[in-house]
């Protein structure tokens, strides 16, 4: 299992950055290789991705969500095994540090090859840069879900 960490400072308040991140179905707009995300309910999402030419489908479950602070998830089905957390740290009234930490276990040959040559690290770095451009270009979120999910509720 490999760990990927990337941080980006965005020129929007923490509330705005967090609210936009809760709009999972918009991830294909800034995440490379994410073809579609369908939000099944408040806790679960279905993903369709393409990594190194291999199409994968999997489901994720949010295991911890605290508005304006963090969202943590894990996969629950499919060929990709991962868990991760995105954190939002207010730097001041109009700037936020967004930190993404993911642990990914490569299952298929395409994913193992992508991990070996650093494609996953580069993709995450690009995704975070594109999130910055996306949210700063909009200057406001496209929607929000501000519910609380606690690990003990699972």
C-alpha positions in Angstrom: 0.0 0.0 0.0 1.4 3.4 -0.9 0.6 6.8 0.6 0.0 9.9 -1.4 0.0 13.3 0.2 -0.6 16.6 -1.5 -1.4 20.1 -0.2 -2.7 23.2 -1.9 -3.6 26.7 -0.6 -6.8 28.1 -2.2 -7.9 31.7 -2.2 -11.4 31.0 -0.8 -12.7 30.6 2.8 -12.6 27.1 4.3 -16.4 26.9 4.2 -16.4 27.4 0.4 -13.6 24.9 -0.2 -15.2 22.3 2.0 -18.7 22.9 0.5 -17.3 22.4 -3.0 -15.5 19.2 -2.0 -18.8 17.7 -0.9 -20.1 18.0 -4.5 -18.6 14.6 -5.4 -20.5 14.4 -8.8 -18.4 17.4 -9.9 -15.1 15.6 -9.4 -14.7 14.7 -13.1 -14.4 18.5 -13.7 -11.0 18.6 -12.0 -9.8 15.0 -11.3 -7.9 13.3 -14.1 -9.1 9.8 -14.9 -12.4 10.2 -13.0 -15.1 9.6 -15.6 -18.1 9.7 -13.3 -19.1 9.8 -9.6 -22.7 9.0 -8.6 -23.7 10.0 -5.1 -25.8 7.1 -3.9 -26.7 8.6 -0.5 -25.2 10.9 2.1 -22.5 8.4 2.9 -21.8 6.3 -0.3 -20.6 7.1 -3.9 -20.1 5.0 -7.0 -17.0 5.8 -9.0 -16.0 5.1 -12.6 -12.3 5.8 -13.3 -9.6 5.1 -15.8 -6.0 4.6 -14.7 -3.3 3.7 -17.2 -5.9 2.8 -19.7 -7.8 0.4 -17.4 -11.4 1.3 -16.5 -12.4 0.6 -12.9 -15.6 0.9 -11.0 -15.7 0.9 -7.2 -17.8 2.2 -4.3 -16.6 4.4 -1.4 -18.1 5.1 2.0 -17.5 8.3 4.0 -16.4 7.2 7.5 -15.9 10.6 9.0 -17.1 14.0 7.9 -17.0 17.2 10.0 -18.1 20.4 8.1 -15.2 22.8 7.3 -12.6 20.4 8.7 -12.4 17.0 7.1 -13.9 14.2 5.0 -12.5 10.7 5.4 -13.5 7.7 3.2 -12.7 4.1 2.3 -13.5 1.8 -0.6 -16.1 -0.8 0.0 -16.2 -2.7 -3.3 -14.4 -3.0 -6.6 -10.8 -3.5 -7.8 -9.3 -0.5 -6.1 -8.6 -0.5 -2.4 -8.0 2.9 -0.8 -8.7 5.1 2.2 -8.1 8.7 2.6 -8.8 12.0 4.2 -9.1 15.6 2.9 -8.5 18.3 5.5 -9.4 22.0 5.4 -7.4 24.4 7.5 -8.4 28.1 7.5 -5.3 30.3 7.0 -7.3 33.5 7.3 -10.8 34.8 6.3 -10.2 34.2 2.6 -7.5 31.5 2.3 -7.6 27.7 3.1 -5.0 25.0 3.1 -6.5 21.8 1.6 -4.5 18.6 2.4 -5.3 15.3 0.8 -3.8 12.0 2.1 -4.6 8.7 0.5 -3.5 5.2 1.0 -3.8 3.1 -2.2 -3.3 -0.6 -2.6 -2.6 -1.5 -6.2 -4.6 -4.5 -7.3 -4.4 -4.8 -11.1 -1.3 -4.7 -13.4 -2.3 -1.2 -14.8 -2.5 0.3 -11.3 0.8 -1.4 -10.1 2.5 0.0 -13.2 1.0 3.4 -12.6 2.3 3.4 -9.0 5.8 2.2 -10.0 6.3 5.1 -12.5 4.7 7.7 -10.2 1.5 8.3 -12.3 -0.7 8.3 -9.2 1.4 10.9 -7.4 1.5 13.1 -10.4 -2.2 12.7 -11.0 -3.1 13.7 -7.4 -0.8 16.7 -7.6 -2.5 17.7 -10.8 -6.0 17.1 -9.3 -5.2 19.4 -6.4 -3.9 22.1 -8.7 -7.0 21.8 -10.8 -9.2 21.9 -7.7 -7.5 25.2 -6.8 -8.1 26.6 -10.3 -11.7 25.3 -10.3 -12.8 26.8 -6.9 -10.9 30.0 -7.4 -12.3 30.5 -10.8 -15.8 30.0 -9.5 -15.2 32.0 -6.3 -18.1 30.2 -4.8 -19.3 26.6 -4.3 -21.7 24.9 -6.6 -23.5 23.3 -3.7 -23.0 22.0 -0.2 -23.7 19.1 2.1 -23.0 20.0 5.7 -24.1 16.9 7.5 -22.0 15.2 10.2 -20.9 11.6 9.8 -19.1 10.0 12.8 -17.0 6.9 12.7 -19.0 5.3 15.5 -22.2 5.7 13.4 -20.9 3.1 10.8 
